Amino acid sequence: MFSRWNWVACGFYLVLNICSPDASGGLVQSCGHIIPESPVLPLGSNFTALCILNESCLDFGNIYANQIIWKIKNRVVPKEQYREINRTVSSVTFNDTSSLDSPLTCNILADGQIEQNIYGITVTVGLAPEKPKNLSCIVHQVSKLTYHMTCTWDPGRHTFLDTKFRLRYSWPEDIFPDCIPKNVNNSCTIHDVHFFVNTEIWVEAANALGKAESDPLVLDPVDIVKPLSPQNVSVTPAILPTVLQLTWENWISHTVIRLKFNIRYRVVGDTHWIEVPSEDTASERTSFSVQGLRPYTEYAFSIRCMKEDGVGYWSDWSEERTGITTEDKPSKGPPIWRIIDASHSPACWTVHLLWKALKRFEANGVILQYEVTVRDKSSLSSPLKKYNVTSTNHTLQLPNGTYEVTVIARNSAGASPPSVLLIPASNSKAPVKNLSTLPKHDKLWVGWTAPNSYVLKYVIEWCLMSSSSDCFLEWQIAPGDAQGIDLKGIKPFKCYLITVYPLYADGQGSGQSVKAYLKQDRPSKGPIVQTKKVGKAEAVLTWNHLTVDEQNGFIRNYTIVYKTIDGNETVVTVDPSKTEYTLSPLTSDTLYTVRMMASTDNGSRSGPDFTFTTQKFGKGEIEAIVVPVCLAFLLIVLLGVLFCFNKRDLIKKHIWPIVPDPSKSNIAQWSPQVPAKHNFNSKDQMYPEGSFTDVSVVEIEADDKKSFSEQDLKPFDLLKKEKSTSEGHSSGIGGSSCMSSPRQSVSDSDEGETTQNTSSTVQYSTVVLNGYRDQTPVQVFSRSESTQPLLYSEERSEDHAGGADSIALRQQYFRQHGGQDETNTDRPCFERAKQITHADEGDLVGFVQLQFSGQSSQPLGLEVEKNTQEAALSNVLQTSIEGQTVRPEIVEENPLSIDEMPKSYLPQTVRQGGYMPQ
């Protein structure tokens, strides 16, 4: 417990000693101090500091030198630089003072590891002053009688210390007060200056590390005077148009200093100064006449002065003053050129005369007007044409010929020399050669090779080419000995058309043209490509040239890049003059992507991508396939037609079989049981108009020698039942006919009976007449030449009542009358047959069953006379449109086998005038 309070008391004692001032009368003494106290050290030198402890602190707190710690601005100095001299003194050494900084402190580490500051000093590091150099002085004239002398020098290196400079001057016997610079260290101004006395001047520099003096400067202040510039300068025109008079005032008395002058001038707007020769202004003066100036030109003047013997300094230039010379007549005629428009009529020209306004130094005044004179050289008697023009162009309507045009510019002082332009009828002279251009900085140089003949001058035309505006023509004249000229005002990235014409004494050469760019850039857009034609293995691409505004330079080539969808890329370079290119070979039915680039000397730019698909078939491939197929098809059709034509009979037999004509058949001898006889007074009564309505035909062939089974005769039973319900009459037993031939009827009751006739079929027909309104119809039976057997369905319904007896009776009837030739003499029975159209003999062999439908029909009697029937039959068969005779023919067929026998035909329908198959 005691030890703790002991250390607290010791620390409090040290603080009091450190913080208290070390002075008499102080309450507490410091525990130590550092030697040297706040030193100023040369930069880079060695330095050693000592920290000395007081004995009183040692006895009270047990503090010794080995506990001292050195610090530089709170940074501990390495202990290798420490040295303990005794128990109260410790030193620290620095080999290079450039690393020192302030403050340097001495600290002690007491018991309990408490660090306490004992003492601290400020260390200043710097350099000694160097010897001032380059001392110079100048005397400035402030007013007419006031002069100040200012001296300057080079202070040397920076010392890092507070260095004082003094400017000291003296006469041989007197020393003047020092001139101390204010806020600067390299100049000082002395306000009390005396002329015509040699004065010694020097500079002294001093700081904490030393002092230095410059070399002395001995001079007379009058020799270093810089006078004021001339005042009140004025410029007035003289009598002559090339002279201006200058006047001014001098602010220094010539009794003190004699002056000489320097005069300069320039044209207003120009930066180039012209000085008057110094020997012309080397004497004291207050005015001067400047000669050799341009008439009616504004000039700016400035003047300066200095001591006449050239010792001292020139004054500043005076303020500029301007003046204008008087007018003089123009020094030259205006440059003249023409543009000839012969588009309206080759025999008459529209001549646009152009001339340039004279420059100010050429016009020598204000141009009031231009006098234009036109003389026709092809006609000496033609009078002169004069025009007074105030503008710089004039348009004339002249016949085709050779003309001489003269232009004179006139001002208030007179007229200019004439400018002459010869307009020949044709440009037949030699042109320039090797016309070329070359960019030079912001100018475009145009060069050429002169023709062999002597050239008076050259005319250079140029215009900016643009697709959106007309070409505005500019022109310039070059002398005849020139072989090139610089064109100014040319814009970059723009195309210019430049033409050079040589002008001769007796004519004009034809113009040579060239396109040129001052600077080139890559095109502002790429070409847009399209397809003109796409085939199987090739595609024709087309595009438009870029406009001159979009090119930005000369198009050197086009590059076409095309690829398929899988990325196979092909590059093609195309001449810039082309607008079409064929890509080949390509893959058929493939999608291609095309991109096109336009390139100049300074870069390229691509247009948009374009896609197309090649065709699957080439040109003519489809035709090569279709045409043979069509020809083959036509050949097959032709062969089929020929085959059908050759086999027409066979085809007709299968498709349109020959149907026998009932009118040509001889039915077996038969007659109805109760034939009704009718007397027809007229043909119209027997065959009313429209009485023939339908014809039905059924043909059944059977082998006479074969017996039919019940199964085979079932269709006949069905026909018999169907006929039993009908109201008509059938041919056969109970049928009606005008004629019949001895044929045997096939009956189901005589299955085993063998027919003795030569034919196995019976010809039959039925004719039914309609009754008019409620009148009883008249029935007529006509004989049929059909070879078909009689159908039971055609029998009379009355016969069905008799059953088998009726069938037997019919069979007996046909047997009895099979050999008789019945002839019907009643011609009206076949009157309607005359309407049959002309047909060949083969067609008339067929048969027709005429069936007349009516409300009620009754059979006619069988007592019709045989002669009448034969006459009617003969009349029908022998009548035709062309008068040909057709005879009745009995068609007989050989018995067929069982496989060949069944044949049937659908009912046939015959209208008036003929019959047709159904």
ABEGO torsion letter per residue (X at the ends): XAAAAAAAAAAAAAAAAAABBBBBGBABBBAEBBOBBGBBBBBGBBBBBBBBBBAAAAAAAGBBAAABBBBBGGBBBBAAABBBABAABBBBBBABAAABBOBBBBBBBBBGGBBBBABBBBBBBBBBBBBBBGBBBBBBBABAABBBBBBBBBAEBBAGBBBBBBBBBBBAABBBBBBBBBGBAABBBBABBBBGBBBBBBBBBBBAAEBBBBBBBBBBAAAABBBBBBBGBBBBBBABAABBBBBBBBABBAAABBBBBBBBBBBBGBABBBBBBAAAAABBBABBBBBGBBBGBBBBBBBBBBBAAGBEBBBBBBBBBBBBBBBBBBABBBBBBBBBBAAABAABBBBBBBBBBBBAAAAGEBBABBBBBBBBAABAABBBBBBBBABABBBBBBBBEBBBBBBBBBBAAEBBBBBBBBBBABBABBBBBGBBBBBBEABBBBBBBBBABBBABBBBBBBBBBAABBBBBBBBBBBAABAEBBBBGBBBGBBBBBBBBBBBAAEBBBBBBBBBBABBBBBABBBBBBBABBBAABBBBBBBBBBAAAAGEBBABBBBBBBBAAGBBBBBBBBAABABBBBOBBBBGBBBBBBBBBBBAAEBBBBBBBBBBBBABBBGAAAAAAAAAAAAAAAAAAAAAAAAAAAAAAAAAAABBBBBBAAABBBBBBBBABBBBBBBABAAAABBBGABABBBBBBBBBBAABBBBAAAAAAAAAAAAAAAABABBBBEBGBBBABBBBBBBBBAABAABBBABABABBBBBBBBBBBBEABBBBBBBBBBABABBBBAAABBAAAAAAEAAAAAAAAAAAAAAAABBBBBABAAAAAAAAABBBBBAAAAABBBBBBBBBABBBBBBAABBAAAAAAAAAAAAABBAAGBBBBBBBBBBBBBBAAAABBBBBBBBBBBGEBBBX
